[in-house]
């Protein structure tokens, strides 16, 4: 019964906390409407339109409250966390994400502690829950980036075909945003939206490079920049860049196939200690209980967890081969 009440209290904490941090929604909508009026006002000069256009499509990704946003922006990691949430396509502000992590830790720690009666177990499971959420967000962002990189060569071919048909660069980008699927269609659509509110094509491409953080997209941006400065056949340039990307993707596939056995072996070896501990907890709990009941056992447990984490990070770095 106590465990159920703790879970209900955790759920209510999430609801109340998120509601408190997102209570500025109507205020943000009023600011958005004000910037839209500035853009449509006949007497607005170019500088006003430019300033309004740069902020029209960009909502504060840190917090719904300006006071909370000002506090969080003092820390350098907040900007990278906001970028990660954007790359993962999660509709969360940094404040909401932090709240979710805190509630996850507190809820799991309280639930496991009340169920097992061991505080160390509760802290361990709470930490594991926080790490699991973080790994899930990073995995989501990585999968979205991989999908974007796979779509990019096809998008470049579509743009090259549109340019050969007599369309301009903006019409080619609009064709890609209309014909392709997300996430690439959404990113290219933002370039069109920014151009409609007074932004330049170069600024839109630069913002997309910063959002997506793709090395392949940087190659495209550099090719477009070179073409803008020196001219030339842009369709042929895009075809050449698309061919280079296909070769890199093929090489990545070969590397993934060749290292599959090593990655699987590393995963099995890394999970083996956790499996052994879980096995003894079910079969003979008294045999394994000194690890968290005795001071020396806690030291061994902490040292083992630290070495396990170090081995995981080291093997991951060894298996990561840049192409």
KAVEN-V354062 format. One record per backbone hydrogen bond with DSSP energy under -1.0 kcal/mol. CO is the residue of the C=O (numbers start at 1). NH is the residue of the N-H. If there is no record, write none. Layout:
co=[CO	CO]
nh=[NH	NH]
This chain:
co=[1	2	3	4	5	6	7	8	9	10	11	12	13	14	15	16	17	18	22	24	25	26	27	28	29	30	31	32	33	34	35	36	37	41	45	46	47	48	49	50	61	62	65	66	67	68	69	71	72	75	77	78	79	80	81	82	83	84	85	86	90	93	94	95	96	97	98	99	100	101	102	103	104	105	106	107	108	109	110	111	112	113	118	119	120	121	122	123	124	125	126	127	128	129	130	131	132	133	134	135	136	137	138	139	140	141	142	143	144	145	146	147	148	151	152	153	154	155	156	157	158	159	160	161	162	163	168	169	170	171	172	173	174	175	176	181	183	184	185	186	188	189	190	191	192	194	195	200	201	202	203	204	205	206	207	208	209	214	215	216	217	218	219	220	221	222	223	224	225	226	227	232	233	234	235	236	237	238	239	240	241	242	243	244	245	246	247	248	249	250	251	252	253	254	255	259	260	261	262	263	264	265	266	267	268	271	272	273	274	275	276	277	278	279	280	285	288	289	289	290	294	295	296	297	298	299	300	301	302	303	304	305	306	307	308	309	310	311	312	313	314	315]
nh=[5	6	7	8	9	10	11	12	13	14	15	16	17	18	19	20	21	22	25	28	29	30	31	32	33	34	35	36	37	38	39	40	41	44	49	50	51	52	53	54	94	95	69	70	71	72	73	74	75	78	81	82	83	84	85	86	87	88	90	89	92	97	98	99	100	101	102	103	104	105	106	107	108	109	110	111	112	113	114	115	116	117	122	123	124	125	126	127	128	129	130	131	132	133	134	135	136	137	138	139	140	141	142	143	144	145	146	147	148	149	150	151	152	155	156	157	158	159	160	161	162	163	164	165	167	166	172	173	174	175	176	177	178	179	180	185	187	188	189	190	192	193	194	195	196	199	198	204	205	206	207	208	209	210	211	212	213	218	219	220	221	222	223	224	225	226	227	228	229	230	231	234	237	238	239	240	241	242	243	244	245	246	247	248	249	250	251	252	253	254	255	256	257	258	259	263	264	265	266	267	268	269	270	271	272	275	276	277	278	279	280	281	282	283	284	289	291	292	293	294	298	299	300	301	302	303	304	305	306	307	308	309	310	311	312	313	314	315	316	317	318	319]
